[in-house]
């Protein structure tokens, strides 16, 4: 059985991109316990 490396690479990139987009939407919709802003100190 041969593995199509191009297909595996494309599916990996697609899945990582979908996870990153989903994480971004989750943070923006406040469904995840993270904030989208970076809290700098007043100094």
CHARMM-style PDB file with segment names, atoms N, HN, CA, C and O in Angstrom:
ATOM      1  N   UNK     1       0.849  -1.179   0.000  1.00  0.00      PROA
ATOM      2  CA  UNK     1       0.000   0.000   0.000  1.00  0.00      PROA
ATOM      3  C   UNK     1       0.891   1.238   0.000  1.00  0.00      PROA
ATOM      4  O   UNK     1       1.752   1.377   0.869  1.00  0.00      PROA
ATOM      5  N   UNK     2       0.702   2.112  -0.935  1.00  0.00      PROA
ATOM      6  HN  UNK     2       0.003   1.999  -1.641  1.00  0.00      PROA
ATOM      7  CA  UNK     2       1.495   3.330  -1.015  1.00  0.00      PROA
ATOM      8  C   UNK     2       0.713   4.493  -0.419  1.00  0.00      PROA
ATOM      9  O   UNK     2      -0.516   4.529  -0.467  1.00  0.00      PROA
ATOM     10  N   UNK     3       1.441   5.423   0.134  1.00  0.00      PROA
ATOM     11  HN  UNK     3       2.440   5.394   0.173  1.00  0.00      PROA
ATOM     12  CA  UNK     3       0.832   6.610   0.738  1.00  0.00      PROA
ATOM     13  C   UNK     3       1.046   7.788  -0.199  1.00  0.00      PROA
ATOM     14  O   UNK     3       2.167   8.045  -0.639  1.00  0.00      PROA
ATOM     15  N   UNK     4      -0.012   8.490  -0.497  1.00  0.00      PROA
ATOM     16  HN  UNK     4      -0.922   8.281  -0.139  1.00  0.00      PROA
ATOM     17  CA  UNK     4       0.077   9.670  -1.344  1.00  0.00      PROA
ATOM     18  C   UNK     4       0.476  10.842  -0.450  1.00  0.00      PROA
ATOM     19  O   UNK     4      -0.363  11.403   0.254  1.00  0.00      PROA
ATOM     20  N   UNK     5       1.757  11.210  -0.478  1.00  0.00      PROA
ATOM     21  HN  UNK     5       2.439  10.755  -1.050  1.00  0.00      PROA
ATOM     22  CA  UNK     5       2.267  12.246   0.419  1.00  0.00      PROA
ATOM     23  C   UNK     5       1.627  13.605   0.165  1.00  0.00      PROA
ATOM     24  O   UNK     5       1.428  14.368   1.110  1.00  0.00      PROA
ATOM     25  N   UNK     6       1.307  13.921  -1.057  1.00  0.00      PROA
ATOM     26  HN  UNK     6       1.468  13.301  -1.825  1.00  0.00      PROA
ATOM     27  CA  UNK     6       0.657  15.192  -1.357  1.00  0.00      PROA
ATOM     28  C   UNK     6      -0.718  15.280  -0.723  1.00  0.00      PROA
ATOM     29  O   UNK     6      -1.092  16.320  -0.183  1.00  0.00      PROA
ATOM     30  N   UNK     7      -1.473  14.185  -0.787  1.00  0.00      PROA
ATOM     31  HN  UNK     7      -1.169  13.339  -1.227  1.00  0.00      PROA
ATOM     32  CA  UNK     7      -2.803  14.157  -0.195  1.00  0.00      PROA
ATOM     33  C   UNK     7      -2.730  14.258   1.324  1.00  0.00      PROA
ATOM     34  O   UNK     7      -3.517  14.979   1.937  1.00  0.00      PROA
ATOM     35  N   UNK     8      -1.799  13.547   1.930  1.00  0.00      PROA
ATOM     36  HN  UNK     8      -1.159  12.961   1.433  1.00  0.00      PROA
ATOM     37  CA  UNK     8      -1.638  13.593   3.381  1.00  0.00      PROA
ATOM     38  C   UNK     8      -1.253  14.994   3.822  1.00  0.00      PROA
ATOM     39  O   UNK     8      -1.787  15.502   4.809  1.00  0.00      PROA
ATOM     40  N   UNK     9      -0.343  15.619   3.111  1.00  0.00      PROA
ATOM     41  HN  UNK     9       0.090  15.207   2.309  1.00  0.00      PROA
ATOM     42  CA  UNK     9       0.082  16.974   3.451  1.00  0.00      PROA
ATOM     43  C   UNK     9      -1.069  17.960   3.296  1.00  0.00      PROA
ATOM     44  O   UNK     9      -1.250  18.831   4.146  1.00  0.00      PROA
ATOM     45  N   UNK    10      -1.841  17.837   2.236  1.00  0.00      PROA
ATOM     46  HN  UNK    10      -1.693  17.129   1.546  1.00  0.00      PROA
ATOM     47  CA  UNK    10      -2.974  18.731   2.018  1.00  0.00      PROA
ATOM     48  C   UNK    10      -4.028  18.560   3.111  1.00  0.00      PROA
ATOM     49  O   UNK    10      -4.567  19.553   3.600  1.00  0.00      PROA
ATOM     50  N   UNK    11      -4.329  17.331   3.499  1.00  0.00      PROA
ATOM     51  HN  UNK    11      -3.890  16.525   3.101  1.00  0.00      PROA
ATOM     52  CA  UNK    11      -5.302  17.090   4.558  1.00  0.00      PROA
ATOM     53  C   UNK    11      -4.802  17.603   5.902  1.00  0.00      PROA
ATOM     54  O   UNK    11      -5.591  18.108   6.700  1.00  0.00      PROA
ATOM     55  N   UNK    12      -3.509  17.481   6.162  1.00  0.00      PROA
ATOM     56  HN  UNK    12      -2.868  17.071   5.514  1.00  0.00      PROA
ATOM     57  CA  UNK    12      -2.937  18.000   7.409  1.00  0.00      PROA
ATOM     58  C   UNK    12      -3.053  19.515   7.462  1.00  0.00      PROA
ATOM     59  O   UNK    12      -3.471  20.068   8.479  1.00  0.00      PROA
ATOM     60  N   UNK    13      -2.689  20.187   6.387  1.00  0.00      PROA
ATOM     61  HN  UNK    13      -2.349  19.738   5.561  1.00  0.00      PROA
ATOM     62  CA  UNK    13      -2.763  21.652   6.349  1.00  0.00      PROA
ATOM     63  C   UNK    13      -4.211  22.108   6.471  1.00  0.00      PROA
ATOM     64  O   UNK    13      -4.497  23.083   7.166  1.00  0.00      PROA
ATOM     65  N   UNK    14      -5.115  21.420   5.811  1.00  0.00      PROA
ATOM     66  HN  UNK    14      -4.883  20.628   5.246  1.00  0.00      PROA
ATOM     67  CA  UNK    14      -6.533  21.764   5.883  1.00  0.00      PROA
ATOM     68  C   UNK    14      -7.078  21.591   7.298  1.00  0.00      PROA
ATOM     69  O   UNK    14      -7.824  22.443   7.780  1.00  0.00      PROA
ATOM     70  N   UNK    15      -6.715  20.507   7.961  1.00  0.00      PROA
ATOM     71  HN  UNK    15      -6.109  19.816   7.569  1.00  0.00      PROA
ATOM     72  CA  UNK    15      -7.226  20.271   9.310  1.00  0.00      PROA
ATOM     73  C   UNK    15      -6.645  21.272  10.304  1.00  0.00      PROA
ATOM     74  O   UNK    15      -7.366  21.742  11.184  1.00  0.00      PROA
ATOM     75  N   UNK    16      -5.369  21.607  10.188  1.00  0.00      PROA
ATOM     76  HN  UNK    16      -4.783  21.225   9.473  1.00  0.00      PROA
ATOM     77  CA  UNK    16      -4.769  22.587  11.088  1.00  0.00      PROA
ATOM     78  C   UNK    16      -5.387  23.969  10.854  1.00  0.00      PROA
ATOM     79  O   UNK    16      -5.625  24.712  11.807  1.00  0.00      PROA
ATOM     80  N   UNK    17      -5.642  24.306   9.614  1.00  0.00      PROA
ATOM     81  HN  UNK    17      -5.449  23.702   8.840  1.00  0.00      PROA
ATOM     82  CA  UNK    17      -6.279  25.594   9.312  1.00  0.00      PROA
ATOM     83  C   UNK    17      -7.688  25.650   9.893  1.00  0.00      PROA
ATOM     84  O   UNK    17      -8.083  26.669  10.460  1.00  0.00      PROA
ATOM     85  N   UNK    18      -8.439  24.576   9.759  1.00  0.00      PROA
ATOM     86  HN  UNK    18      -8.118  23.748   9.299  1.00  0.00      PROA
ATOM     87  CA  UNK    18      -9.792  24.544  10.326  1.00  0.00      PROA
ATOM     88  C   UNK    18      -9.763  24.663  11.845  1.00  0.00      PROA
ATOM     89  O   UNK    18     -10.603  25.347  12.429  1.00  0.00      PROA
ATOM     90  N   UNK    19      -8.805  24.004  12.488  1.00  0.00      PROA
ATOM     91  HN  UNK    19      -8.122  23.449  12.014  1.00  0.00      PROA
ATOM     92  CA  UNK    19      -8.688  24.116  13.936  1.00  0.00      PROA
ATOM     93  C   UNK    19      -8.333  25.542  14.350  1.00  0.00      PROA
ATOM     94  O   UNK    19      -8.879  26.051  15.329  1.00  0.00      PROA
ATOM     95  N   UNK    20      -7.436  26.187  13.627  1.00  0.00      PROA
ATOM     96  HN  UNK    20      -6.993  25.774  12.831  1.00  0.00      PROA
ATOM     97  CA  UNK    20      -7.048  27.553  13.958  1.00  0.00      PROA
ATOM     98  C   UNK    20      -8.209  28.524  13.770  1.00  0.00      PROA
ATOM     99  O   UNK    20      -8.411  29.416  14.593  1.00  0.00      PROA
ATOM    100  N   UNK    21      -8.971  28.356  12.695  1.00  0.00      PROA
ATOM    101  HN  UNK    21      -8.807  27.631  12.026  1.00  0.00      PROA
ATOM    102  CA  UNK    21     -10.131  29.224  12.459  1.00  0.00      PROA
ATOM    103  C   UNK    21     -11.189  28.986  13.534  1.00  0.00      PROA
ATOM    104  O   UNK    21     -11.780  29.937  14.045  1.00  0.00      PROA
ATOM    105  N   UNK    22     -11.428  27.736  13.874  1.00  0.00      PROA
ATOM    106  HN  UNK    22     -10.948  26.963  13.460  1.00  0.00      PROA
ATOM    107  CA  UNK    22     -12.389  27.422  14.924  1.00  0.00      PROA
ATOM    108  C   UNK    22     -11.967  27.977  16.267  1.00  0.00      PROA
ATOM    109  O   UNK    22     -12.805  28.467  17.024  1.00  0.00      PROA
ATOM    110  N   UNK    23     -10.684  27.908  16.576  1.00  0.00      PROA
ATOM    111  HN  UNK    23     -10.003  27.510  15.961  1.00  0.00      PROA
ATOM    112  CA  UNK    23     -10.172  28.485  17.817  1.00  0.00      PROA
ATOM    113  C   UNK    23     -10.371  29.997  17.828  1.00  0.00      PROA
ATOM    114  O   UNK    23     -10.770  30.562  18.847  1.00  0.00      PROA
ATOM    115  N   UNK    24     -10.098  30.648  16.716  1.00  0.00      PROA
ATOM    116  HN  UNK    24      -9.774  30.189  15.889  1.00  0.00      PROA
ATOM    117  CA  UNK    24     -10.278  32.094  16.622  1.00  0.00      PROA
ATOM    118  C   UNK    24     -11.727  32.502  16.814  1.00  0.00      PROA
ATOM    119  O   UNK    24     -12.015  33.461  17.530  1.00  0.00      PROA
ATOM    120  N   UNK    25     -12.646  31.774  16.176  1.00  0.00      PROA
ATOM    121  HN  UNK    25     -12.412  30.995  15.594  1.00  0.00      PROA
ATOM    122  CA  UNK    25     -14.063  32.082  16.352  1.00  0.00      PROA
ATOM    123  C   UNK    25     -14.512  31.795  17.786  1.00  0.00      PROA
ATOM    124  O   UNK    25     -15.344  32.517  18.335  1.00  0.00      PROA
ATOM    125  N   UNK    26     -13.964  30.747  18.386  1.00  0.00      PROA
ATOM    126  HN  UNK    26     -13.288  30.161  17.941  1.00  0.00      PROA
ATOM    127  CA  UNK    26     -14.325  30.429  19.769  1.00  0.00      PROA
ATOM    128  C   UNK    26     -13.880  31.502  20.740  1.00  0.00      PROA
ATOM    129  O   UNK    26     -14.607  31.840  21.674  1.00  0.00      PROA
ATOM    130  N   UNK    27     -12.689  32.041  20.526  1.00  0.00      PROA
ATOM    131  HN  UNK    27     -12.099  31.767  19.767  1.00  0.00      PROA
ATOM    132  CA  UNK    27     -12.206  33.117  21.390  1.00  0.00      PROA
ATOM    133  C   UNK    27     -13.024  34.380  21.153  1.00  0.00      PROA
ATOM    134  O   UNK    27     -13.388  35.070  22.106  1.00  0.00      PROA
ATOM    135  N   UNK    28     -13.314  34.685  19.904  1.00  0.00      PROA
ATOM    136  HN  UNK    28     -13.019  34.125  19.130  1.00  0.00      PROA
ATOM    137  CA  UNK    28     -14.068  35.900  19.590  1.00  0.00      PROA
ATOM    138  C   UNK    28     -15.492  35.831  20.130  1.00  0.00      PROA
ATOM    139  O   UNK    28     -16.036  36.842  20.574  1.00  0.00      PROA
ATOM    140  N   UNK    29     -16.097  34.652  20.094  1.00  0.00      PROA
ATOM    141  HN  UNK    29     -15.656  33.831  19.733  1.00  0.00      PROA
ATOM    142  CA  UNK    29     -17.456  34.487  20.597  1.00  0.00      PROA
ATOM    143  C   UNK    29     -17.476  34.275  22.112  1.00  0.00      PROA
ATOM    144  O   UNK    29     -18.544  34.082  22.693  1.00  0.00      PROA
ATOM    145  N   UNK    30     -16.325  34.309  22.744  1.00  0.00      PROA
ATOM    146  HN  UNK    30     -15.458  34.465  22.272  1.00  0.00      PROA
ATOM    147  CA  UNK    30     -16.172  34.132  24.198  1.00  0.00      PROA
ATOM    148  C   UNK    30     -16.685  32.772  24.662  1.00  0.00      PROA
ATOM    149  O   UNK    30     -17.222  32.653  25.763  1.00  0.00      PROA
ATOM    150  N   UNK    31     -16.525  31.771  23.846  1.00  0.00      PROA
ATOM    151  HN  UNK    31     -16.088  31.868  22.952  1.00  0.00      PROA
ATOM    152  CA  UNK    31     -16.888  30.406  24.244  1.00  0.00      PROA
ATOM    153  C   UNK    31     -15.695  29.659  24.812  1.00  0.00      PROA
ATOM    154  O   UNK    31     -15.851  28.574  25.372  1.00  0.00      PROA
ATOM    155  N   UNK    32     -14.510  30.229  24.675  1.00  0.00      PROA
ATOM    156  HN  UNK    32     -14.383  31.110  24.220  1.00  0.00      PROA
ATOM    157  CA  UNK    32     -13.302  29.645  25.247  1.00  0.00      PROA
ATOM    158  C   UNK    32     -12.801  30.571  26.355  1.00  0.00      PROA
ATOM    159  O   UNK    32     -13.031  31.779  26.299  1.00  0.00      PROA
ATOM    160  N   UNK    33     -12.126  30.025  27.351  1.00  0.00      PROA
ATOM    161  HN  UNK    33     -11.939  29.044  27.397  1.00  0.00      PROA
ATOM    162  CA  UNK    33     -11.704  30.861  28.486  1.00  0.00      PROA
ATOM    163  C   UNK    33     -10.446  31.680  28.199  1.00  0.00      PROA
ATOM    164  O   UNK    33      -9.578  31.798  29.064  1.00  0.00      PROA
ATOM    165  N   UNK    34     -10.341  32.235  27.021  1.00  0.00      PROA
ATOM    166  HN  UNK    34     -11.046  32.139  26.318  1.00  0.00      PROA
ATOM    167  CA  UNK    34      -9.204  33.078  26.660  1.00  0.00      PROA
ATOM    168  C   UNK    34      -9.736  34.400  26.139  1.00  0.00      PROA
ATOM    169  O   UNK    34     -10.876  34.481  25.683  1.00  0.00      PROA
ATOM    170  N   UNK    35      -8.916  35.431  26.205  1.00  0.00      PROA
ATOM    171  HN  UNK    35      -7.989  35.365  26.575  1.00  0.00      PROA
ATOM    172  CA  UNK    35      -9.323  36.723  25.667  1.00  0.00      PROA
ATOM    173  C   UNK    35      -8.549  36.990  24.382  1.00  0.00      PROA
ATOM    174  O   UNK    35      -7.435  36.501  24.194  1.00  0.00      PROA
ATOM    175  N   UNK    36      -9.156  37.766  23.515  1.00  0.00      PROA
ATOM    176  HN  UNK    36     -10.061  38.163  23.668  1.00  0.00      PROA
ATOM    177  CA  UNK    36      -8.542  38.078  22.236  1.00  0.00      PROA
ATOM    178  C   UNK    36      -7.535  39.219  22.377  1.00  0.00      PROA
ATOM    179  O   UNK    36      -6.678  39.392  21.511  1.00  0.00      PROA
ATOM    180  N   UNK    37      -7.625  39.995  23.453  1.00  0.00      PROA
ATOM    181  HN  UNK    37      -8.321  39.854  24.157  1.00  0.00      PROA
ATOM    182  CA  UNK    37      -6.733  41.129  23.646  1.00  0.00      PROA
ATOM    183  C   UNK    37      -5.555  40.743  24.516  1.00  0.00      PROA
ATOM    184  O   UNK    37      -5.642  39.832  25.339  1.00  0.00      PROA
ATOM    185  N   UNK    38      -4.469  41.437  24.324  1.00  0.00      PROA
ATOM    186  HN  UNK    38      -4.398  42.177  23.655  1.00  0.00      PROA
ATOM    187  CA  UNK    38      -3.298  41.258  25.181  1.00  0.00      PROA
ATOM    188  C   UNK    38      -3.347  42.344  26.249  1.00  0.00      PROA
ATOM    189  O   UNK    38      -3.398  43.531  25.926  1.00  0.00      PROA
ATOM    190  N   UNK    39      -3.331  41.951  27.505  1.00  0.00      PROA
ATOM    191  HN  UNK    39      -3.290  40.987  27.767  1.00  0.00      PROA
ATOM    192  CA  UNK    39      -3.427  42.914  28.599  1.00  0.00      PROA
ATOM    193  C   UNK    39      -2.066  43.433  28.998  1.00  0.00      PROA
ATOM    194  O   UNK    39      -1.344  42.775  29.746  1.00  0.00      PROA
ATOM    195  N   UNK    40      -1.705  44.608  28.507  1.00  0.00      PROA
ATOM    196  HN  UNK    40      -2.291  45.143  27.899  1.00  0.00      PROA
ATOM    197  CA  UNK    40      -0.455  45.221  28.898  1.00  0.00      PROA
ATOM    198  C   UNK    40      -0.661  45.994  30.199  1.00  0.00      PROA
ATOM    199  O   UNK    40      -1.763  46.466  30.480  1.00  0.00      PROA
ATOM    200  N   UNK    41       0.382  46.118  30.975  1.00  0.00      PROA
ATOM    201  HN  UNK    41       1.277  45.734  30.748  1.00  0.00      PROA
ATOM    202  CA  UNK    41       0.276  46.879  32.206  1.00  0.00      PROA
ATOM    203  C   UNK    41       0.280  48.370  31.904  1.00  0.00      PROA
ATOM    204  O   UNK    41       0.575  48.781  30.781  1.00  0.00      PROA
ATOM    205  N   UNK    42      -0.043  49.168  32.892  1.00  0.00      PROA
ATOM    206  HN  UNK    42      -0.282  48.835  33.804  1.00  0.00      PROA
ATOM    207  CA  UNK    42      -0.141  50.617  32.715  1.00  0.00      PROA
ATOM    208  C   UNK    42       1.232  51.288  32.626  1.00  0.00      PROA
ATOM    209  O   UNK    42       1.321  52.452  32.234  1.00  0.00      PROA
ATOM    210  N   UNK    43       2.294  50.578  32.982  1.00  0.00      PROA
ATOM    211  HN  UNK    43       2.221  49.633  33.301  1.00  0.00      PROA
ATOM    212  CA  UNK    43       3.639  51.157  32.900  1.00  0.00      PROA
ATOM    213  C   UNK    43       3.951  51.405  31.485  1.00  0.00      PROA
ATOM    214  OT1 UNK    43       5.036  51.892  31.168  1.00  0.00      PROA
TER     215      UNK     43
END
